[in-house]
Amino acid sequence: KEIVIFTNGVKTRKPEFVDKIMALGGNYEWRFSVQGGTKEAHDAVTKRQGSFSRITQGMRYVKSLGEDVTINMCINRLSYESVANFPELCDEYGVRQLHIDQIRPSDSGTRDMVYFESIMPRYSEMAPYFEQMLDKFEAVDPDYDVNLGNYPYCQLPQYAHKIHHDGQKTFTYPANPEGLLPAFDKYPQKRSDKFHPPQCGKCAFVKHCNGVFETYAELYGTEEFKPVTLEKLQSIDKN
């Protein structure tokens, strides 16, 4: 019923490429991989000067055709300070949804701890910037579809309704030159290297939160994770 096209914007900047896809027919969602709320942040992450200009060019053209435009981002040390600019960016390009996810160490290949420290900021470091972004979205449209994927609830309990762990039941089919490989259940696989520190057992969100990546805990420890009591949650509940 719906085809979601993930794109880094290299080809979608060319109207003729988009037009070929549109000519096939179908109900499309165009999910652009925007890696920063500013040109400087996005280009720094991609290490390709001009990549922000290319991807926004494609977003503008796709939106001009009346298509559904969304953004997916993986937060990292080069981009987290730019997220407060997303409300303006999403408005300018008619973006319906913004999803920001965390780095999953096991998806990063064979890396050492020096590398992870260079790209993984602390969750508590990111919290003020996420709060600025969410405050701005809240002021414009409280129902705007923005969410933080796999972010610990205890870092921004006042915006728990904008934090999500896991998703709809999804099966992933890897592929190699010979064809499709056996499918695996996506979300159990995605949380296989996470755990709950002991203090999390007292948190009101423990049943909804997947916990902390083992690599993250090895790098930074778990002291920043403070359980949110029901009393505290009731005191900050905006609803």
Secondary structure, DSSP 8 states (H G I E B T S, - for coil): --EEEEE-STTTTSHHHHHHHHHT---EEEEEE---SSHHHHHHHHT-TTHHHHHHHHHHHHHHTT-EEEEEEE--TTTGGGGGGHHHHHHHTT--EEEEE---GGGS-S--HHHHHHH---HHHHHHHHHHHHHHHHHH-TT-EEEEET--GGG-GGGGGGEE-S-S--EE--EETTEE---EEHHHHHTTTEE--GGGGG-TTTTT---EEHHHHHHH-STT-----HHHHHHH---
